[in-house]
């Protein structure tokens, strides 16, 4: 049921968001050198690597590490990168990853391939078995502000409590957080 729900929501969202996605694509292309999309190697279910698209918010040549590991992340952002991140519009291309089954609407956020501490801790608690999500329990409980140990604890809690009603609640709370732009860094 979860997979069918994901596909139906993605198809409806894509129809509704087609024009904004096209406009953002053009904005990214017109304001910085390089492609509109950035394809990131991420860790999926069972620790398998998949390619996840995002609208590019960083300049070409920026280090491929989690943003919180950069000394001055703002120096790598494109002119509209901060806006895209704060509004979460950079995440829209991930609808493709949900459609093809690499991601779900709700699950733990996919780790970067080189976030070994996060990957190892999730694996120890069985969280690695879950399909990663566009949003998740950790995102509505702190988002970028959470230390890794707390994210993993919340991911493990989601693993134990997951249900369709919890997913609907997480989606609603995510919508409210995105509107308020709370818990986002850079």
Secondary structure by P-SEA (a helix, b strand, c coil): caaaaaaaaaaaaaaaaaaaaaaaaaaaaaccccccbbbbbcccccbbbbbbbccccccccccccccccccccccccccaaaaaaaaccccccaaaaaaaccccccccccccccaaaaaaaaaaaccccccccccccccccccccccaaaaaaaaaaaaacccaaaaaaaaaaaaaaaaacccccc
